[in-house]
Amino acid sequence: MPELKIELPSRIGGRIPVLDELKGLAILLIVLYHAGGVLVWQNLLHGDLGVDIFVILSGIGLALSTRIEAPVAFMRRRLVRIMPAYWIALTLYWALNSHYLQHHYTPTNVILHYVGIHGWFGDSIAMSINDSFWFITLIITLYLVFCAVRSLGNDLGRLIFVGGAFSWAFAYAMFTTGQAGSFGHLGLRVPGFFAGLIIGQLLRDGRLTLKLDWPLFGGLILFAYLPYLQGFIFFSPIAALALMAGFVFLWKRFAPPPAQASTSHVLTFLGNHSLEIFILHQPLIREYNYYLHGRWFNIPTPGPLSLMVGMAAGMALTLFLSVELKALLARFLYREKSPA
C-alpha cells in the first residue's frame, strides 16, 4: 500500500519554549479582538484566531506527552490544572453580575457552568455568565476526545477518519440547531485539535507515516467535503496554522535579536498566565468598564478614549489577578513554584 513519509532531522524532546510564546501570541490576539469589539473596530486582525492557536497547541502538548495512564487519571490530572482557576473566576463573576449588573441565572445554568459543560446546551447558557467561559467546555470536550483516540496510536489514517467524523458531527449538530455562537466558538475549532495531535506526533517521533488508504480518504471527505455540502468550511484552523508558522519561521528567524528577546519575554509571561487572563479579562474591559463609567462618572455612553482608559485599567487589574491567582493555586494546590 502506498505510503507518505515525513521525517525531521531529529526528534524534538523536552519542553519547547516557542510553544509558550505561541500561547502568549494567542492570548494577545484574543485580548485585541475583544478590545476591538468594545470599540466597535473592524476585525482586521481576526484576533479570534488566538483560540484556534490554543486548540492546536493543546493537541501538540498532549501528543508530546509520553505519560501512559488510564482515562480517569488523565482527566483528573488535566482538570485539576484548569478547573480551580475557572471555578474561582466563575464564582467571582456570578456574584458580581448578580449584585451589580442585576443578572439572574437559573440553578441549572449555574450547575452546568460549574461542571464545565454549559457550552453543550446552546447559546443562551454558553454565553451567559462570561462570554469567555465557553472555552472551558471546548477544552473538556477535546480532553474527552483525546481519551477516545489515544488508543489509535500511530495509525494516522484512522486518527484522521475519527477526527473528521467527530469534527463534522459536532459542528453539524450546532449548525442545524441554530446555535450560532456555539457553532462559531466550539463547532468550527475541533479540526485544529487533530492537526495539533499530528504535529505533536511528528515532533515527538521525528517522523510520520501516512498510509494512502480508505480511512485517510474517508477522513478527508469528512473534514472537507461533507461540511462544504452543508454550507460551512473548517477554515480558521488553517489560518491559525499559517499564523503560527509565520511566527516560528519568519519572526524567530529574521527579527533582530533584541526584538526577539524582548518579545519572547513578554509572550512567555503572557503564555504562562494565558488561562487566567482568558477567563478574567473580558468582563473587566467590557461590562464593568461600561458599568463604572455610568455609575462612578455618570457617563452612560462613554467615548472611545474614555473606553480605552477603562480597558487599560481593566487589563492592569486582569494581569494582577492572573499572577496572584496562578501563584495562589501553585502554592496551595499544585505544590510547586509558580513561574517567575
C-alpha positions as CSV (number, residue, x, y, z in Angstrom):
1,M,0.0,0.0,0.0
2,P,1.4,3.4,-0.9
3,E,2.8,5.5,2.0
4,L,3.7,9.1,2.5
5,K,6.6,9.7,4.9
6,I,7.6,12.9,6.6
7,E,10.8,13.0,8.6
8,L,12.6,15.6,10.7
9,P,16.3,15.8,11.1
10,S,15.8,14.7,14.8
11,R,13.2,14.4,17.4
12,I,12.3,17.4,19.5
13,G,12.1,16.3,23.1
14,G,11.6,18.1,26.4
15,R,10.0,21.5,26.9
16,I,9.7,23.6,23.7
17,P,9.9,27.3,24.7
18,V,8.3,28.6,21.5
19,L,5.1,26.8,22.5
20,D,4.8,29.1,25.5
21,E,5.5,32.1,23.2
22,L,2.7,31.0,20.9
23,K,0.3,30.8,23.8
24,G,1.3,34.4,24.6
25,L,0.7,35.4,21.0
26,A,-2.7,33.7,21.2
27,I,-3.9,35.4,24.3
28,L,-2.6,38.8,23.0
29,L,-4.7,38.3,19.8
30,I,-7.8,37.4,21.8
31,V,-7.4,40.5,24.1
32,L,-7.0,42.7,21.0
33,Y,-10.1,41.0,19.4
34,H,-12.2,41.7,22.5
35,A,-10.9,45.3,22.8
36,G,-11.9,45.9,19.2
37,G,-15.3,44.6,20.0
38,V,-15.7,47.2,22.8
39,L,-14.5,50.0,20.5
40,V,-16.5,48.6,17.5
41,W,-13.4,48.4,15.4
42,Q,-13.4,46.3,12.3
43,N,-11.9,42.9,13.0
44,L,-9.0,43.2,10.5
45,L,-6.5,41.1,12.5
46,H,-9.1,38.4,13.3
47,G,-7.8,38.0,16.8
48,D,-10.3,35.2,17.3
49,L,-7.7,33.0,15.7
50,G,-5.9,33.1,19.0
51,V,-8.5,30.5,20.2
52,D,-7.6,28.2,17.3
53,I,-3.9,28.6,18.2
54,F,-4.7,27.5,21.8
55,V,-6.6,24.4,20.4
56,I,-3.7,23.4,18.1
57,L,-1.2,23.9,20.9
58,S,-3.4,21.7,23.2
59,G,-3.2,18.9,20.6
60,I,0.5,19.3,20.3
61,G,1.1,19.3,24.0
62,L,-1.0,16.1,24.5
63,A,0.8,14.3,21.7
64,L,4.2,15.3,23.1
65,S,3.3,13.9,26.5
66,T,4.7,10.4,27.0
67,R,2.8,9.6,30.2
68,I,0.8,6.5,30.0
69,E,-2.3,6.5,32.3
70,A,-5.9,5.5,32.4
71,P,-8.5,7.9,31.0
72,V,-9.8,8.7,34.5
73,A,-6.4,9.5,35.8
74,F,-5.7,11.6,32.7
75,M,-8.9,13.6,33.1
76,R,-8.3,14.1,36.8
77,R,-4.8,15.4,36.2
78,R,-5.8,17.7,33.4
79,L,-8.9,19.1,35.0
80,V,-7.1,20.0,38.2
81,R,-4.9,22.3,36.1
82,I,-7.8,24.3,34.7
83,M,-10.9,23.9,36.8
84,P,-9.8,25.5,40.1
85,A,-8.9,28.8,38.4
86,Y,-12.1,28.6,36.4
87,W,-14.2,27.9,39.4
88,I,-12.7,31.0,41.2
89,A,-13.4,33.2,38.2
90,L,-16.9,31.7,37.7
91,T,-17.8,32.3,41.4
92,L,-16.4,35.9,41.2
93,Y,-18.4,36.9,38.1
94,W,-21.6,35.0,39.2
95,A,-21.5,37.1,42.4
96,L,-20.6,40.4,40.7
97,N,-23.0,40.0,37.9
98,S,-25.9,39.1,40.2
99,H,-25.2,42.0,42.6
100,Y,-24.1,44.9,40.4
101,L,-25.5,44.0,36.9
102,Q,-28.7,42.5,38.3
103,H,-28.3,39.4,36.2
104,H,-30.2,36.3,37.2
105,Y,-29.1,32.8,36.5
106,T,-31.2,29.6,36.9
107,P,-29.8,26.8,39.1
108,T,-29.4,24.6,36.1
109,N,-27.3,27.2,34.3
110,V,-25.0,27.6,37.3
111,I,-24.6,23.9,37.8
112,L,-23.8,23.3,34.1
113,H,-21.2,26.1,34.4
114,Y,-19.5,24.6,37.5
115,V,-19.4,21.2,35.7
116,G,-17.9,22.9,32.7
117,I,-20.3,21.5,30.1
118,H,-22.5,24.6,29.6
119,G,-21.3,25.1,26.1
120,W,-23.1,21.9,25.0
121,F,-26.5,23.4,25.9
122,G,-26.9,26.3,23.4
123,D,-26.0,30.0,23.3
124,S,-28.4,31.2,26.0
125,I,-26.4,29.2,28.6
126,A,-23.0,29.0,27.0
127,M,-22.6,32.8,26.8
128,S,-24.5,33.9,29.9
129,I,-22.2,34.4,32.8
130,N,-19.0,35.3,30.9
131,D,-18.6,35.1,27.1
132,S,-15.2,33.5,27.5
133,F,-16.3,30.6,29.7
134,W,-17.4,28.5,26.7
135,F,-13.7,27.8,26.2
136,I,-13.8,25.5,29.2
137,T,-16.4,23.4,27.6
138,L,-14.3,23.2,24.4
139,I,-11.2,22.1,26.4
140,I,-13.2,19.5,28.3
141,T,-14.6,18.2,25.0
142,L,-11.2,17.9,23.5
143,Y,-9.8,16.1,26.5
144,L,-12.7,13.5,26.3
145,V,-12.0,13.1,22.6
146,F,-8.3,12.6,23.3
147,C,-9.2,9.8,25.8
148,A,-11.1,8.1,22.9
149,V,-8.5,8.5,20.2
150,R,-5.2,7.9,22.1
151,S,-5.7,4.2,21.6
152,L,-5.3,4.6,17.9
153,G,-1.5,5.0,18.4
154,N,0.4,6.0,15.3
155,D,-2.3,5.0,12.9
156,L,-2.7,8.4,11.3
157,G,-5.3,7.3,8.7
158,R,-7.7,6.1,11.5
159,L,-6.9,9.2,13.5
160,I,-7.9,11.5,10.6
161,F,-11.0,9.4,10.0
162,V,-12.2,9.6,13.6
163,G,-11.2,13.2,13.8
164,G,-13.2,14.1,10.6
165,A,-16.2,12.1,11.8
166,F,-16.3,13.9,15.2
167,S,-15.5,17.3,13.8
168,W,-18.3,17.1,11.3
169,A,-20.9,15.6,13.7
170,F,-20.1,18.2,16.4
171,A,-20.2,21.2,14.1
172,Y,-23.3,19.8,12.2
173,A,-25.3,19.4,15.4
174,M,-24.7,23.1,16.4
175,F,-25.2,24.3,12.8
176,T,-28.5,22.6,12.3
177,T,-29.9,23.6,15.7
178,G,-29.2,27.3,15.0
179,Q,-26.7,27.8,17.8
180,A,-24.6,30.4,16.0
181,G,-22.4,31.4,18.9
182,S,-21.6,27.8,20.0
183,F,-21.2,26.8,16.3
184,G,-18.6,29.5,15.7
185,H,-16.8,29.2,19.0
186,L,-16.8,25.5,19.6
187,G,-18.0,23.7,16.5
188,L,-15.6,25.0,13.9
189,R,-12.4,24.6,16.0
190,V,-12.2,20.9,16.7
191,P,-10.2,20.1,13.5
192,G,-7.4,22.3,14.8
193,F,-7.0,19.9,17.8
194,F,-6.4,16.9,15.4
195,A,-3.9,19.0,13.4
196,G,-2.1,19.6,16.7
197,L,-2.1,15.9,17.6
198,I,-0.4,15.1,14.2
199,I,2.1,17.9,14.6
200,G,2.9,16.8,18.1
201,Q,3.4,13.2,17.0
202,L,5.8,14.4,14.3
203,L,7.8,16.5,16.8
204,R,7.8,13.6,19.3
205,D,8.8,10.8,17.0
206,G,10.7,12.7,14.3
207,R,8.7,11.1,11.5
208,L,5.2,10.4,10.3
209,T,4.0,7.6,8.1
210,L,0.7,8.1,6.4
211,K,-0.9,5.2,4.5
212,L,-2.9,6.2,1.5
213,D,-5.9,4.0,2.4
214,W,-9.6,4.3,2.8
215,P,-9.6,5.7,6.4
216,L,-7.4,8.6,5.2
217,F,-9.6,9.5,2.3
218,G,-12.8,9.0,4.3
219,G,-11.4,11.4,6.9
220,L,-10.6,14.0,4.3
221,I,-14.1,13.8,3.0
222,L,-15.5,14.2,6.5
223,F,-13.2,17.2,7.2
224,A,-13.7,19.0,3.9
225,Y,-16.5,17.7,1.5
226,L,-19.4,17.0,3.9
227,P,-19.1,20.3,5.7
228,Y,-19.0,22.1,2.4
229,L,-22.2,20.4,1.4
230,Q,-23.9,21.8,4.5
231,G,-22.5,25.3,3.8
232,F,-19.6,25.7,6.2
233,I,-15.8,25.2,6.0
234,F,-13.3,24.4,8.7
235,F,-11.1,27.3,7.7
236,S,-9.9,29.0,10.9
237,P,-7.6,26.2,12.0
238,I,-5.8,26.5,8.6
239,A,-5.4,30.3,9.1
240,A,-4.1,29.7,12.7
241,L,-1.6,27.2,11.5
242,A,-0.4,29.8,8.9
243,L,-0.1,32.4,11.6
244,M,1.9,30.1,13.9
245,A,4.2,29.1,11.0
246,G,4.8,32.7,10.2
247,F,5.8,33.5,13.8
248,V,8.1,30.5,14.2
249,F,9.8,30.6,10.8
250,L,9.8,34.3,10.0
251,W,9.8,36.3,13.2
252,K,12.1,33.9,15.1
253,R,14.4,33.7,12.1
254,F,14.6,37.3,10.8
255,A,13.7,39.6,13.7
256,P,16.7,41.5,15.3
257,P,18.0,39.7,18.4
258,P,17.0,42.5,20.9
259,A,13.5,42.5,19.5
260,Q,13.3,38.7,19.7
261,A,14.5,38.7,23.3
262,S,12.0,41.3,24.5
263,T,9.1,39.8,22.5
264,S,9.9,36.3,23.8
265,H,10.0,37.6,27.4
266,V,6.6,39.3,27.1
267,L,4.9,36.5,25.2
268,T,6.3,33.8,27.5
269,F,4.9,35.7,30.5
270,L,1.5,36.0,28.8
271,G,1.6,32.4,27.8
272,N,2.3,31.2,31.3
273,H,-0.7,33.1,32.5
274,S,-2.9,32.7,29.5
275,L,-5.6,30.6,31.1
276,E,-6.1,33.1,33.9
277,I,-6.1,36.1,31.5
278,F,-8.6,34.3,29.3
279,I,-11.1,33.7,31.9
280,L,-10.8,37.0,33.7
281,H,-10.2,39.8,31.2
282,Q,-13.4,40.2,29.1
283,P,-15.9,41.4,31.7
284,L,-13.3,43.8,33.2
285,I,-12.7,45.6,29.9
286,R,-16.3,45.5,28.7
287,E,-19.3,45.0,31.1
288,Y,-17.6,46.6,34.1
289,N,-15.9,49.3,32.0
290,Y,-19.4,50.5,31.0
291,Y,-20.8,49.9,34.5
292,L,-18.2,52.1,36.2
293,H,-18.4,54.8,33.5
294,G,-22.1,55.0,34.2
295,R,-22.1,54.5,38.0
296,W,-19.0,56.4,39.0
297,F,-18.5,59.0,36.3
298,N,-22.1,59.5,35.1
299,I,-21.1,58.8,31.5
300,P,-23.8,56.4,30.1
301,T,-22.3,56.5,26.6
302,P,-18.5,56.8,27.0
303,G,-16.4,57.8,24.0
304,P,-13.5,55.7,22.5
305,L,-10.8,57.5,24.5
306,S,-12.6,57.0,27.8
307,L,-13.3,53.4,27.0
308,M,-9.6,52.8,26.2
309,V,-8.6,54.3,29.5
310,G,-11.1,51.9,31.2
311,M,-9.8,49.0,29.2
312,A,-6.2,49.8,30.2
313,A,-7.3,49.8,33.8
314,G,-9.2,46.5,33.3
315,M,-6.2,44.8,31.7
316,A,-3.9,46.0,34.5
317,L,-6.3,44.5,37.1
318,T,-6.5,41.4,34.9
319,L,-2.7,40.9,34.9
320,F,-2.5,41.5,38.6
321,L,-5.3,39.0,39.4
322,S,-3.9,36.5,36.9
323,V,-0.4,36.5,38.6
324,E,-1.9,36.3,42.1
325,L,-4.4,33.5,41.1
326,K,-1.7,31.4,39.5
327,A,0.7,31.8,42.4
328,L,-2.1,31.0,44.9
329,L,-3.1,27.8,43.2
330,A,0.6,26.8,42.7
331,R,1.2,27.3,46.4
332,F,-1.8,25.6,47.9
333,L,-2.9,23.1,45.2
334,Y,-0.2,22.2,42.8
335,R,2.6,22.3,45.4
336,E,5.1,23.8,43.0
337,K,6.5,27.2,42.5
338,S,4.7,29.4,40.0
339,P,6.7,30.7,37.0
340,A,8.6,33.9,37.7
